[in-house]
Amino acid sequence: MSDAIKGHQEKSLNDLLDNVLTWNIFAQLNGTDVAKPYIQGRPGGGKTASLISMCEKYGWNLFHLHLPLIPIEDISGLPQFEAMEVNGETVQGTRWTFPEILSEIFKLTGETFKDPKDNNKVKPKPCIVFLDDMHLASPSHLALGFELFSEKKLRTYKIPDNVAFVLAGNASQKAGTKSQNSAITNRLALYPIHTDFEHWKFSYAIPNGINDKIMAFLSKETYKRFFHEDEVVNKAWGSPRSWTYLSNLLNLMENGTGGEVAPTELAYIANAHVSSTGASEFVAFYSIYSKTQMDKVFDGLKTVKAPESDMDKYIYMIAAGNEYVNRSKKEEITKDRIKKNKLIEKLCEIACAIGDNNSEIAISGVKSILDTEQALNTKNSKTTSYIDFARTLKMMKSSISAKLSKDIRKIAGAGV
């Protein structure tokens, strides 16, 4: 199917969901005859996670189905012989059992909800059937899938009206894409997408606790090329999914040992998840980050000292920001204003030390903190530490404090 998208401009995944896919789903649920959306992108781009998040946002049920991986009989049902009357004669006919996947769909479509847009009228709860990894579908799976999403039935069983279909898969031969016939393609709307790093960072990575060092690494413009690398076979390559897997393992190892992972060990596991170049750059970044010993800096056991190179300054400031965010979430800090003030003062001291020689790095570090606080706020409030930062910086006798305060106001869109 890759030839079908040549010349078709990609959209970011979040743009597709916000501005196109929702309208398509609403149309399906309202009975409008539209092409079923087929999301195409490189493996590991977060298509599944994004659709799950979208369904949670709208209060829809989601049935996630890896159709090509399901035994045919679970999709088609099993044939059973029974006597049938045809032209006055009794013959042996075939009746198909109720397919297993329809049992799951009917369970979800049987739920109801109160529609706030229609005076809280009780209605059937919409269900999105997500047919994933369709690029791997065999001819038999495609034939049944075609009937499912195109005719909204399976064998003789009709799919309920409160069901909408979304398909997803990859478009490259490296991902194992199989050719599909034109009759199926013509009933689909093919949407090529890419994953936007900033959206992934604030909508998924930060709220889900992706490792601080991985986030700091990928946030640096120099290293963003490793976020979603070109796919290869027989070797690891970076994607939002592979970085997430690496993060989950790294968080576990760091928590288990109570500190940083040794460079040789980190290099071994990083190379198993992402490209050799990406792994090498990340290990070097991780090593510099670990040497900041930011926990000791905030505990007063190590003095604040700005590094020499701009890269080291960036890592030092980001490490300080992460240490601030992690400590500020602790209950003993949130309930003790004195401790919170000391935390703010330490962060501002570091920002001024960095800012005396490179205000842009200091400002970007503070901005990262404010953005992270907003991403972590489950109530969608814009409340951040902006006011506290700005006031503290004004009181500090540093040549950079005024510039920092001014630029932080621009970042936060407010005055002090």
Backbone torsions as a table, in degrees:
resi	resn	phi	psi	omega
1	MET	NA	-4.3	-176.0
2	SER	-61.8	-33.5	179.0
3	ASP	-62.4	-26.5	-176.2
4	ALA	-70.6	-18.4	-176.1
5	ILE	-111.2	8.5	176.4
6	LYS	-62.8	130.1	180.0
7	GLY	82.1	-5.1	179.1
8	HIS	-89.2	114.3	-175.3
9	GLN	-64.2	135.6	178.5
10	GLU	-75.3	152.5	171.7
11	LYS	-116.3	155.4	172.9
12	SER	-69.3	149.5	-176.8
13	LEU	-58.1	-42.7	-178.8
14	ASN	-68.2	-33.3	175.8
15	ASP	-65.2	-41.0	178.6
16	LEU	-61.0	-46.8	-177.5
17	LEU	-65.5	-42.9	-174.9
18	ASP	-75.2	-37.6	-168.5
19	ASN	-111.2	-11.9	-177.8
20	VAL	-127.3	-54.5	-170.8
21	LEU	-64.1	-38.9	179.6
22	THR	-60.1	-41.2	179.8
23	TRP	-65.3	-39.5	179.0
24	ASN	-63.5	-43.0	-179.9
25	ILE	-66.5	-43.6	177.2
26	PHE	-58.8	-39.9	179.4
27	ALA	-63.2	-44.7	178.7
28	GLN	-61.0	-43.5	-177.7
29	LEU	-67.7	-26.0	179.1
30	ASN	-90.2	3.2	177.5
31	GLY	86.3	7.7	177.8
32	THR	-75.8	136.2	-178.0
33	ASP	-82.3	103.1	179.4
34	VAL	-129.2	158.5	175.8
35	ALA	-66.1	140.8	178.7
36	LYS	-75.3	133.5	-175.7
37	PRO	-73.4	134.9	176.9
38	TYR	-120.8	107.6	-179.1
39	ILE	-84.0	122.8	-178.8
40	GLN	-119.8	129.1	178.3
41	GLY	-166.2	171.4	-179.9
42	ARG	-63.6	151.3	179.0
43	PRO	-57.7	148.2	173.9
44	GLY	78.2	16.1	-175.6
45	GLY	-87.1	-0.8	177.1
46	GLY	90.4	22.3	-179.4
47	LYS	-62.0	-45.8	-178.2
48	THR	-66.1	-48.5	-178.6
49	ALA	-60.8	-37.6	-179.3
50	SER	-68.4	-38.6	179.3
51	LEU	-69.8	-36.9	175.4
52	ILE	-59.9	-45.3	179.1
53	SER	-63.1	-39.9	179.5
54	MET	-63.6	-42.8	179.5
55	CYS	-66.1	-36.8	176.3
56	GLU	-63.8	-38.7	-179.6
57	LYS	-62.0	-42.6	-176.2
58	TYR	-94.3	-3.1	179.2
59	GLY	74.3	29.7	178.8
60	TRP	-94.4	150.0	169.2
61	ASN	-77.8	153.3	179.4
62	LEU	-132.5	128.6	173.6
63	PHE	-112.7	104.2	-176.8
64	HIS	-89.8	118.4	-170.2
65	LEU	-128.3	114.3	172.3
66	HIS	-85.5	80.2	-170.7
67	LEU	-53.7	-44.1	-177.1
68	PRO	-66.0	-16.3	-176.7
69	LEU	-96.8	-1.9	-176.5
70	ILE	-95.1	135.2	176.5
71	PRO	-55.0	139.5	-176.1
72	ILE	-53.7	-40.3	-176.3
73	GLU	-66.2	-24.6	176.1
74	ASP	-73.1	-20.5	179.2
75	ILE	-93.8	-44.6	-173.7
76	SER	-88.0	-22.1	-169.6
77	GLY	83.7	178.2	-178.4
78	LEU	-113.7	142.1	179.3
79	PRO	-76.0	138.9	175.8
80	GLN	-130.1	136.0	-179.1
81	PHE	-83.7	139.4	175.7
82	GLU	-151.7	154.5	-178.7
83	ALA	-72.5	134.4	179.6
84	MET	-134.1	148.7	179.0
85	GLU	-99.1	121.0	-180.0
86	VAL	-131.5	118.3	-179.3
87	ASN	52.2	41.4	176.9
88	GLY	80.4	1.0	178.7
89	GLU	-113.0	146.7	175.0
90	THR	-90.6	121.3	179.9
91	VAL	-127.3	164.8	176.3
92	GLN	-85.4	116.5	178.4
93	GLY	-108.4	179.8	-179.2
94	THR	-122.0	131.7	172.5
95	ARG	-123.2	136.0	-178.0
96	TRP	-93.3	136.6	176.3
97	THR	-68.3	161.2	-179.5
98	PHE	-68.0	119.3	-176.0
99	PRO	-60.8	145.1	-178.0
100	GLU	-59.4	-42.3	-177.1
101	ILE	-66.7	-30.3	177.4
102	LEU	-68.1	-31.1	177.4
103	SER	-59.8	-42.9	179.6
104	GLU	-68.2	-41.3	179.4
105	ILE	-63.1	-44.1	-178.8
106	PHE	-66.2	-31.1	176.0
107	LYS	-62.7	-45.0	-177.3
108	LEU	-72.8	-35.8	-178.8
109	THR	-77.2	-11.8	179.2
110	GLY	-81.0	-10.2	179.4
111	GLU	-76.8	155.2	179.3
112	THR	-123.9	165.6	175.8
113	PHE	-149.7	161.5	176.9
114	LYS	-93.2	117.5	-176.1
115	ASP	-80.2	109.6	-178.5
116	PRO	-66.1	-19.8	-179.5
117	LYS	-86.9	-4.0	-179.3
118	ASP	-134.6	53.4	177.9
119	ASN	53.1	38.0	178.5
120	ASN	57.1	29.4	176.9
121	LYS	-64.8	135.7	179.9
122	VAL	-73.7	123.4	-178.2
123	LYS	-133.7	161.2	173.7
124	PRO	-61.9	135.9	-178.4
125	LYS	-76.5	127.1	180.0
126	PRO	-60.0	147.4	178.0
127	CYS	-129.7	126.6	177.1
128	ILE	-98.5	119.7	175.8
129	VAL	-94.3	113.5	-174.7
130	PHE	-102.5	106.2	179.5
131	LEU	-90.7	100.8	-171.9
132	ASP	-96.5	159.3	176.7
133	ASP	55.6	38.6	-177.6
134	MET	-69.2	-14.1	177.1
135	HIS	-68.2	-15.5	-179.8
136	LEU	-96.7	0.6	-172.2
137	ALA	-66.7	135.0	174.9
138	SER	-78.7	166.6	177.3
139	PRO	-55.2	-37.6	179.6
140	SER	-67.3	-42.7	178.2
141	HIS	-66.3	-39.6	179.4
142	LEU	-62.9	-40.1	-178.8
143	ALA	-61.8	-44.0	179.4
144	LEU	-72.7	-39.0	177.4
145	GLY	-63.0	-38.8	178.1
146	PHE	-58.5	-46.1	178.7
147	GLU	-64.7	-37.2	-176.5
148	LEU	-66.3	-54.6	-174.2
149	PHE	-87.9	-20.9	-178.5
150	SER	-90.2	-45.8	-177.9
151	GLU	-96.6	-8.4	-176.9
152	LYS	53.6	45.2	173.8
153	LYS	-155.4	165.9	176.9
154	LEU	-142.0	118.3	-170.0
155	ARG	57.6	-120.3	179.6
156	THR	-102.0	6.8	-173.9
157	TYR	-99.5	124.6	-177.6
158	LYS	-85.6	139.3	177.2
159	ILE	-78.7	136.6	179.3
160	PRO	-57.3	154.6	-176.6
161	ASP	-67.6	-25.4	-176.8
162	ASN	-87.0	32.6	177.6
163	VAL	-116.5	135.7	172.0
164	ALA	-125.3	148.9	-176.8
165	PHE	-111.0	139.6	172.0
166	VAL	-132.9	133.1	178.0
167	LEU	-112.1	155.0	177.3
168	ALA	-149.6	151.4	177.2
169	GLY	-176.2	-176.1	179.5
170	ASN	-108.4	155.8	-172.4
171	ALA	-106.9	-1.0	-174.0
172	SER	-102.3	155.6	176.2
173	GLN	-67.3	-30.5	179.6
174	LYS	-62.3	-28.6	179.7
175	ALA	-85.8	1.9	177.8
176	GLY	88.6	21.3	-177.2
177	THR	-60.9	131.5	176.1
178	LYS	-101.6	149.5	179.9
179	SER	-69.5	147.8	178.3
180	GLN	-125.2	148.7	-176.3
181	ASN	-77.2	161.3	-173.4
182	SER	-65.4	-29.0	-179.6
183	ALA	-64.0	-37.4	178.3
184	ILE	-74.9	-46.9	-178.9
185	THR	-58.0	-36.8	-177.0
186	ASN	-70.8	-14.5	177.9
187	ARG	-99.2	5.5	-179.8
188	LEU	-116.5	152.0	170.2
189	ALA	-103.9	111.1	-174.7
190	LEU	-86.8	116.4	-176.7
191	TYR	-116.9	98.4	176.1
192	PRO	-73.1	136.6	-176.1
193	ILE	-136.0	162.2	167.6
194	HIS	-130.2	162.5	-179.0
195	THR	-96.6	123.3	179.5
196	ASP	-81.3	124.1	-175.2
197	PHE	-61.9	-46.4	-175.4
198	GLU	-62.7	-40.9	178.4
199	HIS	-65.7	-44.4	177.6
200	TRP	-59.4	-42.2	-177.4
201	LYS	-61.0	-50.9	-173.0
202	PHE	-87.3	-25.6	-179.3
203	SER	-90.6	-25.9	-175.9
204	TYR	-124.8	-54.8	-169.9
205	ALA	-62.6	-52.4	-178.3
206	ILE	-65.3	-49.9	178.9
207	PRO	-61.1	-25.2	-176.8
208	ASN	-101.6	12.0	171.1
209	GLY	71.2	34.7	174.2
210	ILE	-60.0	139.2	-174.4
211	ASN	-47.2	132.5	-176.8
212	ASP	-55.2	-41.0	-175.9
213	LYS	-71.3	-35.3	175.4
214	ILE	-65.5	-43.2	179.7
215	MET	-64.4	-41.7	178.9
216	ALA	-63.8	-40.1	179.8
217	PHE	-63.8	-52.0	-176.6
218	LEU	-71.4	-21.5	-180.0
219	SER	-74.8	-21.5	178.5
220	LYS	-74.1	128.0	-175.1
221	GLU	-52.7	-36.2	-178.8
222	THR	-58.7	-31.5	-172.3
223	TYR	-107.2	2.4	-177.6
224	LYS	-65.0	-19.2	178.9
225	ARG	-65.9	-17.6	179.9
226	PHE	-88.9	-6.7	-176.3
227	PHE	-62.8	-49.7	177.4
228	HIS	-138.6	90.9	-175.1
229	GLU	-80.3	167.0	174.7
230	ASP	-63.8	134.2	-177.3
231	GLU	-70.1	144.6	176.2
232	VAL	-133.5	169.4	176.6
233	VAL	-112.2	148.4	177.6
234	ASN	67.8	9.8	176.0
235	LYS	-142.4	155.7	176.3
236	ALA	-75.6	149.4	175.9
237	TRP	-149.8	150.9	-172.9
238	GLY	-75.8	136.3	174.3
239	SER	-151.9	163.9	175.3
240	PRO	-52.5	-37.9	179.4
241	ARG	-68.3	-45.1	-177.1
242	SER	-68.8	-35.0	175.6
243	TRP	-67.5	-34.9	176.7
244	THR	-65.5	-44.0	177.4
245	TYR	-60.7	-44.2	178.8
246	LEU	-62.8	-40.5	179.1
247	SER	-61.7	-45.3	-179.0
248	ASN	-59.4	-42.1	179.4
249	LEU	-70.0	-41.9	-178.3
250	LEU	-65.2	-42.5	177.1
251	ASN	-59.0	-42.4	-179.8
252	LEU	-64.7	-43.3	-179.2
253	MET	-67.1	-41.8	179.9
254	GLU	-65.4	-42.2	178.7
255	ASN	-67.8	-34.0	-178.8
256	GLY	-72.1	-36.0	-179.6
257	THR	-93.3	-12.3	-179.4
258	GLY	75.6	20.9	179.8
259	GLY	-176.3	-163.6	-177.0
260	GLU	-73.0	155.0	177.4
261	VAL	-84.9	140.6	-179.6
262	ALA	-60.1	143.4	-176.5
263	PRO	-54.9	-42.4	-178.8
264	THR	-64.8	-39.6	178.8
265	GLU	-68.4	-42.3	179.8
266	LEU	-63.8	-42.0	179.7
267	ALA	-60.1	-39.4	-178.4
268	TYR	-64.7	-47.5	-177.6
269	ILE	-76.3	-33.0	179.2
270	ALA	-65.4	-41.1	178.6
271	ASN	-65.3	-22.6	178.4
272	ALA	-78.9	-14.3	-175.2
273	HIS	-110.8	-37.9	-175.4
274	VAL	-129.5	178.9	-177.5
275	SER	-62.4	157.6	-178.9
276	SER	-61.6	-37.2	178.4
277	THR	-68.3	-45.7	178.5
278	GLY	-61.7	-41.3	179.4
279	ALA	-63.9	-44.2	-179.5
280	SER	-61.5	-45.5	179.6
281	GLU	-65.2	-39.1	-179.2
282	PHE	-67.3	-40.8	179.5
283	VAL	-62.2	-41.4	178.1
284	ALA	-63.9	-42.6	178.0
285	PHE	-62.3	-46.8	-179.2
286	TYR	-59.1	-39.4	-179.0
287	SER	-64.7	-43.4	178.5
288	ILE	-66.2	-43.2	179.1
289	TYR	-57.6	-44.4	-177.2
290	SER	-65.0	-33.7	-177.5
291	LYS	-72.0	-13.5	178.4
292	THR	-65.8	-26.5	-178.1
293	GLN	47.7	49.9	-173.7
294	MET	-62.7	-27.5	176.6
295	ASP	-61.8	-39.4	178.6
296	LYS	-71.1	-33.7	177.6
297	VAL	-62.9	-45.7	-179.2
298	PHE	-72.1	-24.8	177.8
299	ASP	-84.7	-2.1	179.5
300	GLY	79.2	12.3	-179.5
301	LEU	-91.3	-6.9	179.2
302	LYS	-144.7	134.8	-176.5
303	THR	-74.6	153.8	176.6
304	VAL	-74.9	124.8	179.8
305	LYS	-145.8	116.5	-178.9
306	ALA	-70.3	132.0	177.8
307	PRO	-66.8	173.3	-176.9
308	GLU	-82.2	-53.7	-173.5
309	SER	-79.8	155.4	179.9
310	ASP	-63.8	-38.0	179.0
311	MET	-63.3	-43.6	179.0
312	ASP	-66.1	-35.5	176.8
313	LYS	-63.0	-44.9	179.2
314	TYR	-58.1	-48.8	-178.5
315	ILE	-63.4	-40.9	-179.8
316	TYR	-61.5	-44.3	-177.9
317	MET	-69.8	-41.4	178.9
318	ILE	-65.8	-40.0	177.8
319	ALA	-62.1	-39.0	177.8
320	ALA	-64.7	-43.0	178.9
321	GLY	-62.3	-43.1	178.7
322	ASN	-65.0	-39.3	178.8
323	GLU	-64.6	-40.2	178.3
324	TYR	-62.0	-48.8	-178.0
325	VAL	-61.5	-46.0	-178.2
326	ASN	-63.2	-39.4	-179.9
327	ARG	-74.8	-37.1	-176.3
328	SER	-66.3	-19.7	179.7
329	LYS	-80.4	-15.0	-176.8
330	LYS	-70.7	143.8	-174.2
331	GLU	-62.1	-38.0	-178.3
332	GLU	-66.9	-20.4	177.2
333	ILE	-86.0	-44.9	-177.4
334	THR	-64.0	-27.0	-177.6
335	LYS	-98.4	-3.0	-177.6
336	ASP	-125.2	104.7	-175.5
337	ARG	-64.0	-34.4	-179.5
338	ILE	-63.7	-45.5	178.8
339	LYS	-65.2	-37.6	178.6
340	LYS	-64.1	-41.5	179.2
341	ASN	-63.3	-39.8	178.5
342	LYS	-64.6	-36.7	178.0
343	LEU	-64.9	-43.3	179.4
344	ILE	-65.2	-41.7	179.4
345	GLU	-61.8	-39.9	179.3
346	LYS	-66.1	-43.3	178.5
347	LEU	-62.6	-42.2	-179.8
348	CYS	-68.2	-35.0	175.9
349	GLU	-60.7	-42.4	179.0
350	ILE	-67.6	-42.8	179.4
351	ALA	-60.5	-40.1	179.3
352	CYS	-69.6	-37.5	179.0
353	ALA	-64.4	-41.4	177.4
354	ILE	-71.8	-41.5	-174.5
355	GLY	-69.8	-21.0	178.2
356	ASP	-60.4	-28.8	-179.2
357	ASN	-113.2	-23.4	-178.9
358	ASN	-152.0	89.9	-175.9
359	SER	-66.8	-30.2	-178.1
360	GLU	-62.9	-40.0	179.8
361	ILE	-67.9	-42.5	178.9
362	ALA	-61.8	-43.4	-179.6
363	ILE	-64.8	-43.7	179.7
364	SER	-63.7	-34.0	177.5
365	GLY	-66.0	-43.3	178.4
366	VAL	-66.5	-41.4	178.2
367	LYS	-59.6	-40.3	179.4
368	SER	-60.1	-38.9	178.7
369	ILE	-64.5	-47.5	-178.6
370	LEU	-62.7	-41.3	178.1
371	ASP	-64.4	-41.5	-179.6
372	THR	-64.0	-41.6	179.2
373	GLU	-61.3	-40.5	178.1
374	GLN	-66.9	-39.2	-179.7
375	ALA	-66.8	-30.3	-178.4
376	LEU	-85.6	-12.4	-177.0
377	ASN	-78.4	108.2	-175.3
378	THR	-70.5	-15.9	-178.4
379	LYS	-94.7	10.4	179.2
380	ASN	58.1	27.4	177.3
381	SER	-82.5	151.2	177.3
382	LYS	-91.9	13.2	179.7
383	THR	-66.7	125.1	177.0
384	THR	-138.4	-174.8	178.3
385	SER	-86.1	14.0	-175.5
386	TYR	-52.4	-51.7	-176.7
387	ILE	-59.9	-44.6	-179.4
388	ASP	-64.4	-41.0	178.5
389	PHE	-62.1	-49.2	-175.3
390	ALA	-62.3	-43.3	-179.8
391	ARG	-66.0	-42.2	-179.1
392	THR	-66.2	-41.1	178.9
393	LEU	-63.9	-34.6	178.9
394	LYS	-65.1	-34.8	-177.9
395	MET	-78.7	-20.7	-179.1
396	MET	-79.1	139.8	-179.4
397	LYS	-89.1	82.5	179.3
398	SER	-138.6	140.8	-177.7
399	SER	-63.9	-19.7	-176.8
400	ILE	-94.5	-13.2	-171.8
401	SER	-59.7	-41.4	-178.7
402	ALA	-64.1	-43.7	179.7
403	LYS	-64.6	-41.8	178.8
404	LEU	-62.2	-44.8	-179.2
405	SER	-60.8	-41.8	-179.3
406	LYS	-64.5	-45.6	-177.3
407	ASP	-72.0	-31.7	177.1
408	ILE	-66.2	-35.4	176.9
409	ARG	-62.2	-38.7	177.5
410	LYS	-64.7	-41.0	-179.8
411	ILE	-62.3	-47.6	-174.9
412	ALA	-82.8	-16.1	179.4
413	GLY	70.0	35.7	-178.2
414	ALA	-148.3	171.1	176.6
415	GLY	-116.3	166.2	180.0
416	VAL	-109.4	NA	NA
